[in-house]
């Protein structure tokens, strides 16, 4: 079994851009709105990849401006309303803030000081 087969569960994975395009099409056709969310496990199985790779592809689609929303309770879906997009953005912001709090504690600095350093060093 090749490394690719172990990581994805399939013997041949198309180029990432093809997978991202397929993901965008699939989400736009079948999973619009929170009520039509799909779990990461189910979506990864449909694509033939593992969940980690799926999350990477979703991030790539989001970086292209595709409003793929999702939370652990809703699954992934294309936001159909501003409220759905806002819910997703709040969830992502919360995760980001948690990571910053952890970093501040590891560095033994106050969060505002860390954030100030991030703004200065960019």
C-alpha positions in Angstrom: 0.0 0.0 0.0 1.4 3.4 -1.0 1.6 6.3 1.4 -1.1 8.0 -0.6 -3.4 5.0 -0.1 -2.8 5.0 3.6 -3.4 8.7 4.0 -6.5 9.0 1.8 -7.9 5.6 1.4 -7.7 5.7 -2.4 -5.0 4.7 -4.7 -5.0 7.8 -6.9 -5.9 11.3 -5.8 -6.5 13.9 -8.5 -4.7 17.1 -8.3 -5.7 19.4 -5.4 -7.2 22.0 -7.7 -9.5 19.3 -9.2 -10.5 18.2 -5.7 -11.2 21.8 -4.7 -13.3 22.4 -7.8 -15.2 19.2 -7.2 -15.8 20.2 -3.6 -17.1 23.7 -4.5 -19.4 22.2 -7.1 -20.7 19.5 -4.7 -21.3 22.0 -1.9 -23.0 24.5 -4.2 -25.4 21.9 -5.6 -26.3 19.7 -2.6 -25.3 21.5 0.6 -26.7 25.1 0.5 -28.0 26.3 3.9 -27.4 25.1 7.4 -30.3 22.5 7.1 -28.3 20.8 4.3 -25.0 20.5 6.2 -22.9 17.4 5.8 -20.5 15.9 8.3 -16.8 16.0 7.6 -16.8 12.2 7.8 -19.5 11.8 5.2 -18.1 14.4 2.9 -14.6 13.0 3.1 -15.9 9.5 2.3 -17.7 10.9 -0.8 -14.5 12.6 -2.0 -12.4 9.6 -1.1 -10.0 11.4 1.2 -9.3 11.6 4.9 -10.9 14.3 7.1 -7.6 16.2 7.5 -7.2 16.6 3.7 -10.9 17.6 3.5 -10.3 20.5 6.0 -7.4 21.6 3.9 -9.5 21.7 0.8 -12.3 23.6 2.6 -9.7 26.1 3.7 -8.5 26.5 0.1 -12.1 27.0 -1.1 -12.7 29.6 1.6 -9.5 31.4 0.6 -11.0 31.6 -2.9 -14.0 33.4 -1.3 -16.4 30.4 -1.3 -18.6 30.8 1.8 -18.3 27.2 3.0 -19.6 27.5 6.6 -19.7 24.9 9.3 -19.6 24.1 12.9 -19.3 20.8 14.7 -23.1 20.7 15.2 -24.1 21.7 11.6 -21.6 20.0 9.4 -20.3 21.8 6.3 -22.6 23.8 4.0 -22.6 26.9 1.8 -23.9 29.8 3.8 -27.3 30.8 2.3 -27.9 33.8 4.6 -25.8 36.5 6.3 -26.8 34.9 9.6 -25.3 31.6 8.6 -22.1 33.2 7.5 -21.9 35.2 10.7 -22.4 32.1 12.8 -19.5 30.4 11.0 -17.3 33.5 11.3 -18.0 33.7 15.0 -17.0 30.0 15.4 -13.8 30.6 13.4 -13.0 33.7 15.4 -13.5 31.8 18.7 -11.1 29.1 17.6 -8.5 31.7 16.5 -8.9 33.6 19.9 -8.4 30.3 21.7 -5.2 29.7 19.8 -4.0 33.2 20.6 -4.7 32.8 24.3 -2.8 29.5 24.4 0.2 31.2 22.6 0.1 34.1 25.1 0.2 31.7 28.0 3.1 29.7 26.5 5.0 32.9 25.9 4.0 34.2 29.4 2.7 37.5 28.0 -0.7 39.2 28.2 -2.9 38.7 25.3 -3.0 42.4 24.4 0.8 42.5 24.4 0.9 39.4 22.1 -1.7 40.9 19.7 0.3 44.2 19.7 3.4 42.2 18.9 1.6 40.4 16.1 0.5 43.8 14.6 4.0 45.2 14.8 5.8 42.2 13.4 3.6 41.8 10.2 
